[in-house]
Amino acid sequence: MQKFRPQFRVGLTLLTLTTIALSAPMLCAAQSPAAAYQPKFAGDPARSDSEAAALAYMRVVLRAQRQFNKQYGHFATSLAELVHSGSFTKRMVNPNRGDYVAGFKSKKDSFVLTMTPNQLDAQHRSFYAEDDGKIHAEEDKPADASSPVVK
């Protein structure tokens, strides 16, 4: 049996080295810088996947409000009231949207929707929209009605 032990240890060592060698490219890939953002459609104004998700959420809310207003003659006064308007679902009432938090203030004749990133930077701009349907963005401060419109 003593002759077998050294062979077993060598075999275990080779197995360990092989495992490390095979997993090394995956470890290097995981540590490489993030790949450049790939636009989701022609003219996509987003700068990151997080922004794309935040803008998509805003578009759904804006369409739901437009449909709600058309159907009831006034805007919804809460996100919960928008459920089943357009493609707005019950799950979307939660204001925590990944890297962003949704803000919603509404009266029957107007509303304001904001998307505030957890970390404000060039890849996570803040967004603002009201009942006119235009989405505004700011890179270094909370967006408002005077912020540039997202193209």
Secondary structure, DSSP 8 states (H G I E B T S, - for coil): -TTHHHHHHHHHHHHHHHHHHHHHHHHHHHHS-------SSTT---SSHHHHHHHHHHHHHHHHHHHHHHHHSS--SSTGGGTTSTT--GGGGSSEETTEEEEEEEETTEEEEEEEESS-BTTB-EEEEETT--EEEESSS---TTS-B--
